[in-house]
Amino acid sequence: MKKYKSKISWKLIAFLAVMFSFIGFEVVTNPINWLALIVLLLCLLFIIHLFTSISYTIIEDELKVKAGFLVNTKIPISSIHKIKETNNLISSPAASLDRLEIFYGKYDSIIISPLDKNEFIQDLLKINPNIEVDYKV
């Protein structure tokens, strides 16, 4: 079993910080609405939990992608046929914009952002050497 954490992008953190700052400023400067403040803080804690809980685990011949309680995907490594570098902004279990898209099965794909992409790809290739890799080191 080998576990990889997600890379966390400072650009994504900065974007979220700006968004939460504007919302927080509105909540605090107007007559304080405690319910809005509590909801804002709960949302912030939830996002922090998601970012810190994203992991990609290789267990024998399976890749497990986990992000909090929202994502818990198991992918047979033998079904992976392509790994491609991407900067796609689509919602995914990735806390960075420096991403990999993994194509598996007939039409499925998932976007992830392992901290050490090279090592992650090499470990997958050890199990399934038939994976096509579109990644520049």
N, C-alpha and C positions, 0 to 999 in steps of 0.2 A: 504494500500500500504506500502510495506517495501522494502527498497533499500539496497543492499549489494555492497560494493566496492570490487574490486579484490585485492587479496594479491599480493604484488610486491616483487619478489625474488631478493635478493642482488646478487645471482649467475648469474642470467640472466642479471642484470644491469652490472655486472663486465664483462661478456662475450661481451656484446654490446660495452662497453667502450673500451675494448681492440681492438675489430674489428675497431671501428671508430677511435681509436688512430693510428693504423697502416695506415689506409687509409688517415687520416688527415695528418700524417707525410709525406706520399708520395706526397700529394697535395701541402703542404707548402714548402717542401725542394726542390722540382724541381722548375723550373721557374713557378712562381705562375700562375696557370690557374684559373682565376676568375670564369669561368662557373663551373668547377669541384668543387670549394670551395662552391659556392652557392648551387649546387645540393646536396653536402654532408650535408650542414647545413639544407636544406629543408628536407632531409631524416631523420636527427636527430630530428628535430622539429616534424615531422610526427610521429615518433616512440614514442616520449615523449607524444604527444597528445593521441595516441592510449592507451598507458599504463595508463594514468591518466583518460581516459574516459570509461574504461571498468566497466560495472555495471551489476548487476543481480537484477531485481525487481520483487517482487511477488505482482501482482495486482489481487485481488480476487482469481480466480482459474486459473491464468495464470502466467507463468514464462517468463519474458522478458529479453533476453540477448542482451546487446548492447556494441559495441566496435567501437567508432568513427562513421564514416559513412559506414564502411565496413560490420559490422555485426549488424543485427537488427532482431533477431529471437524470435518468440513467441511460447511457448510450453504450451499446456493445461496440468496442473498438474495432471489431471486425467489420462493422457496418459503415465505418468512416471511410469515405473515398476521396475527400479533398479537404485541405486546410488552406485558407486564403487570408492574407493580410487585408484589413479593412479599417476604415474610419467612420463607418456607418453610424449615424446618430440614433438609430432605432433603439427602443427600450430593450434592454437585455441584462443578463446577470454579469455585467461588466462595469467596474467603477472607474474606467479609463476610456479615453477615446482612441487609444492605441490598442487595437483589437484584432482578434482572429475569428474568422467565420469558419465553423466546422460543418461540413456537409456530410450527412449520413442518411442511411436508408435510401429510398427512392427520391423523395422530394424534400426531406427535412434538413433544417440547418439551425444552428444556434451560434450566437455571437458571445465571445468571452474575452477576458483580458488578463491572462496569467502574468504574474510579475516577471518570471523568467520564461519568455516565449521560446527561446532556443532549446532550453532543457526540456520544456513541456513537449515540444514537437518531437525531439529526439526520443523521448520516452514512449510516445505514441508509435513512432516508427519502429521501435524495437519489437512492439507487439504486432503491429500491422505494417510491414514494409511496403505494401501496395498503395499507401496513401499518397496522393499527388499533393505536393506542397508548393504553393505560390507565395513565397516569403523571402524577402531579401534580408540577409543577416546584417 
